[in-house]
């Protein structure tokens, strides 16, 4: 990535908020160099990076308490069999 603070297009900042690309301006030719497309939206490159981290990261600072891969591979039938009831009407 070229930078995490810049964007792929020129955008206006109305009332101090981040905005969309200015109509009629050309976005950058290589979007994969930027983290942000405009002032609001991430580029596909950054979305892929973040989703890969969420899916397979082993670091608790990136995916806690489990990453998506662990959750996707849970055996649901084992979870439901003998699971404790948290319904107060059962007691």
Buried (B, 14 or more C-beta within 10 A) or exposed (E): EEEEEEBBBEBBEEEEEBBBBEEEEEBBEEBEBBBBBBBEBBBEBBEEBEEEBEBEBEEEEEBEEEBBEEEEEEEEEEEEEEEEEEEEEEE
